Amino acid sequence: MSTVIQAIRTFHRGFSHFPSLPVNNLSTVSWVATVPMEQFAQMADVANEARVGIPGGVTQRPLDPNHSFRLARYLQRAMVAAALRAAEKDKTTDENVLTALRSIHQSIGGQPVFALQPFVVSIRPQDHNDLQVQRTDNFEVLTVPNKSKLWVIDGQHRVHAIRAFRDFLYELQVSNFYPSVAIGNTDGHYLFADSSTPRTDAAGQAWRLVEYQFSQCDTPVSIFTTLDIAQERQLFHDLNNLGKRVDDSLAFAFDESNPINLWMKRELIPNVLGGVGKIVNKDATNWDVDEGKFARKDLAAVNAFLFLRKTSVKTAEPKHVTPDTTKVAERFWKEIIKVPGMGAPGSKKAVILAQPVVQKGLALLVNEFGVRKSKGKKSASDAERLAAMNKVLLGIGSIDWRHSNRLWSVWLLDEPEKSFKGITPYLPKDRAKAKGEFATVDGNRVRFGVKHNEIAPAVANLIRYTLGLPPKIGR
């Protein structure tokens, strides 16, 4: 940062001076400024129901604390990576501190680059009296009273994320344990470890290096000063609705941060599934043109069940992708590929295992039995789970996955016990719903429905029945 800009920002107390560029944005006048991140978090406010007491002043949706928490973790990864780069270049960094910083970085993961998109804010008329614009040779200086509010039109979740991470860093320095942070009206969000985890002196110094990096960050802000409430609402609508959502498969193809996604790209796809030529970005919904390839988004969804027992890989952390878990996952996919018809053209017509929801059902079983839940020494229950996991993995090749196996359409039978003795405990409690929504039979082919979160556990129970495993209670 130039000394000129630093001098502008500290010109006199009570005011902030932002070097800015005037922008004629589709005929709406605004300024694009760089604001220190900590200062922006102090000046920003959000016009939602919790913050605005005037009728009709709301221009924001309700806060989603979970989304802000994920963004706070993104900030944390960025700042830890920046601190580590700086510490490794600094020859005076204490070795214990560097070791602690590397350990922190390894536990939360990294990615090639980090950035936040610009904030869009409005300075409302009540704060216009002391607003000044001064011209220089290269830019304009926007002078804003520190008591003014920068009403956030786009970026409220980022604001709360910045505040949460800032509070985490501050609290960490006055505690011997890792603190939780509050986001909105919720608390108990742990950005790193938890309250039972002691903070060593070396880790404390490492986090101070992270705090320093945070203090050096700016954020780009687009500042509007002529908007009324209706215009703020319109701009919120436009900024959040005119953009096109990135397709899931393309997002997974580009992402280098998620540890499960990285394992898929570096290990699963090239070494087990046969390379990127076996991967497509969209599933073949028309079975007549099915090339037997795996849709990238479906791979991610199945692996979310396999590693996390969740529907998405978004919450994956490095601790979830370990030599033990990836060894199990590799076995899982190798057994699937061995099934005749899998990976070949027309696979969905050949075997029901080619449908992602069936793979999810299998993944649920392997996750349940293959992920140890107890800590410390292995127990008898651990041995039983391991035996059950091996039974599932080895059983993949022996199960009859053909469409002609009436087990896969058992929900459609009026009297399933006549065909499959003892199957009643393995069937969904809501038989009518299962019969109407879980599967249809087209000719002699079974096509499962779209409600995968309900169908996958039901399929898992059918696999339990086939393998002689007890039914899952609480279906």
C-alpha positions, 0 to 999 in steps of 0.5 A, a space after each residue: 500500500 502506498 504511503 499516499 493512501 495510508 496518509 489519506 486513510 488516517 487524515 483525521 479522527 472521526 472520518 474514513 478516507 477511501 481512495 475511490 474510482 467513480 463509476 457510471 454503472 448502467 447510469 447509476 453513479 457509484 464509487 469503487 473503493 478499497 476498505 480495510 476488512 476490519 474497518 468494513 466489518 465495523 461500519 457495515 450493517 444489514 437492513 434485515 428484520 433484526 437490524 432495522 426498526 423503521 417500517 419498510 426499511 428491510 432490504 435483505 433476506 434473513 441471515 443463514 448462520 450456517 452459510 456465514 460459518 462456511 464463509 468464515 472457515 474459508 477466510 480462516 483457510 485463506 489467512 492461515 495459508 497467507 501466514 504460512 507463506 510469509 512465515 516460511 519466507 521469514 528466516 527469523 520465524 521460530 521453528 516451533 511456531 512454524 511447525 504449529 502453523 504447518 499443523 494448523 494448515 494441514 488440518 484445515 486444508 488449502 487451495 491455489 488461490 483465495 478471494 472475496 467478491 466485492 461488497 455492494 453497499 448504500 450510504 443512506 440520506 441520513 449520513 449524506 451531510 458529512 459525505 465529501 468527495 475530493 479529486 486528486 490526479 489519479 482518483 477521488 477520495 471519498 470521505 465518510 464519517 466513521 459513525 455512518 453505516 454502510 448498508 449492505 445490499 450484497 454480502 451480508 453473509 460475508 460481513 458476518 463471516 468476517 466478524 466471526 473470524 475476527 472475534 475468533 482471533 481476538 478471543 483466541 489470544 486471551 484463552 488457553 482453549 479454542 473459542 466458539 463464535 456467535 453468528 447472528 442469534 446463534 453461538 457455539 460455532 467452532 472454526 477450529 478445534 473446540 473448547 476442550 482443545 488446549 492452545 499451546 504457546 507455539 500455536 498462540 504465536 502461530 495464530 498471531 501471525 494469522 491475525 496479522 495477515 487478517 489485519 492487512 486485508 482490504 476488501 473491494 466495495 462498490 458504494 452507492 449514495 443515491 438509492 432509496 429503499 425500493 432501489 436497494 431492494 431492486 439492486 439486491 434482487 438483480 445481483 442475486 437473481 440475474 447470475 447463473 448458478 454454476 453447474 455442479 459437475 463444472 464446479 467439482 471439475 474446477 474446485 481444488 479445495 475440497 479434500 474429497 473432490 481432490 481425492 476423486 480427481 487425483 486417485 479415484 478417476 485416474 486409478 480406479 475408474 479409468 481416467 477422465 474419459 470415463 467421466 461426464 458432466 451430465 448424467 445420461 437420463 436417456 438410457 438409450 444413449 447411455 455410454 456407461 460413464 460416471 457423472 461427476 456430480 453423481 460421483 461427488 454425491 455418492 462419495 459424500 455418503 461414503 465418507 461423510 454420510 451426508 448428501 454433499 461434500 461441502 463440509 468435508 475436511 482433511 480429517 475425513 480423507 485419511 489413508 484408512 478412509 480412502 483405502 475403504 473407498 478405493 475398495 468400494 469403487 473397485 468392487 463396483 467396477 467389477 460388476 458385469 455391465 458397470 462402466 460399459 455402454 448401456 450400463 443402466 439398462 443392464 444393472 440397477 447398480 448403474 443408478 447413482 441412488 443404488 450406489 448411495 445405498 451401498 455407500 451408506 452401508 460401507 460408511 456405517 460399518 467402515 468408519 470407526 466411531 469409537 476412540 482408543 483401543 479397538 473393541 468387539 463392536 469394532 471387529 463386528 463392524 469390520 466384518 460387516 463392512 467386508 461382507 458388504 464389500 465382498 458381497 457387491 460382486 455376488 448380489 444379483 443387480 439385474 433388473 429382473 430381480 424382483 427385489 428391486 421393485 419389492 415396494 410395488 408388490 401387494 404381498 412382498 412376504 410371498 416372494 421374499 420371506 422375512 422382508 417386512 422389517 426391511 421395508 419402509 414404514 410408509 408402504 404407500 409412499 414407497 409404492 407410489 414414489 420409490 420406483 417404477 417399472 418400465 417394461 422389465 427395467 426398474 427406474 428409481 425415483 428422484 428422492 434419493 435421500 429417502 430411497 438410498 436408505 431403503 435400497 440399503 435395507 434391501 441390500 442388508 436383506 440380501 446379505 443377511 444383515 439385520 435391518 436398519 432400525 428407525 427407517 
